Amino acid sequence: MASTAPHRFKTISEFLKFRELPMPEYPLISVIDVASIQRLQNDEPISLVLDFYCIALKRNFNGKMKYGQQAYDFDEGIMTFMSPGQVFSIEVNKNEELKHSGWILYIHPDFLWGTPLARKIKEYEYFDYSVHEALFLSEKEEVMIAGIMQNIEQEYRANIDKFSQDLIVAQLELLLTYAGRFYHRQFLTRKISNHETLNRLEDILNIYFNSEDLIKRGLPTVGYVAEILNVSSSYLSGLLKTLTGQSTQQHIHEKLIEKAKEKLSTTSLSVSEIAYTLGFEHPQSFNKLFKKKTKLSPLEFRNAFI
């Protein structure tokens, strides 16, 4: 019976051995042709953890991949990005032969040591997106990404020299930059679903700010809002930045300032009382945020209506 604890793979070699694939020619980076993975193990762990980055481009995967309770069917060419330490699982009929195609790139963090990408790779928010927030690619984009992965493979399969790491890192950074561009395009082109998310966000904030939750629980967190919307925090912020130029946190603060202006201009509550109703324990914190957002103190704003 499979253990419920995640099965952790510390090295790429260890994971490829588990998948019954050839050992990597270079232990810290490996490109795998997805078609070479014919079927999963009969004793496939319920969940897995990799201690290295995984960038996958898959098409027609006849199974499901999960992060926690989130699942996505790989029914067209899509990309997923996983950073070290993320828990995931794969569900598929063990007796069924896999018919998927594509490429998977594994990069151990040690490979990036001493390069600018070692720190920069952590700034790519899509490594924290859930599977159902995967990147959909056009046929042209898919060919481009697959070409970069193959360039990386060809480079590390050649004789390793002092230029190898720089060339591979340059190709990897190019791939990540293209992924950022394609996500930006996806945010813009999927207008109906994305604007539905914006409308739902507005409804969630309106309900929260017009209830007792502000006093009882303080400002809603980005995580709270994202959970209700069933998206990851990083995906929501990426979407909002693309469509509105503001992060989720900035949206929450904008709603707060809107509510504060309403109370300052239509009630006789003191600034301290208003700060309390808006979830602030200390009026000074409210004053500081209000002035930062409006260039006026709460009293200066109120006096403008006298």
Order of alpha helices (4+ residues) and beta strands (2+ residues): beta-alpha-beta-beta-beta-beta-beta-beta-beta-beta-alpha-alpha-beta-alpha-alpha-alpha-alpha-alpha-alpha-alpha-alpha-alpha-alpha
